[in-house]
Amino acid sequence: MITVGDSPNDESLFDASRFPHSVGVANSQHYREQLVHHPTYVTDAAEVEGFCELVRSLLNSAGTVGKKRRA
């Protein structure tokens, strides 16, 4: 499971004891000082583009995991 967040209300998703594969989009770093839990990974891009960056990365690595299926 991968959790993704961008602001203080997503902090529970960054708790490594519960979610070791957390991702904060770049703008989450604006709140770094306010957070007790921090994301394991941070995207280069902010907001929607940060989420898309994560998805592209996952899709690019998916080729080694299994075959692409048509819906």
C-alpha positions, 0 to 999 in steps of 0.5 A: 500500500502507498499513501499520498498526501499534501497537507497537515490533514494527511499527516496520519498517512505519513506515520511510518509505523503504519504506512512505510511507503508514504509519499508527499507531493512537493507542496507538503514540504511547506508544512514540514515544521508543523508535522510530527510524521513526514513522508518517506518519499517526496515528489519533485512536482507539487499538487496534481502534477506531483500525484501524476509524477508518482503514478507515472513512476509506478506505471513505468516500473509496472512493466517488470511486475506483470503484463498489461491487461485490457479492460 
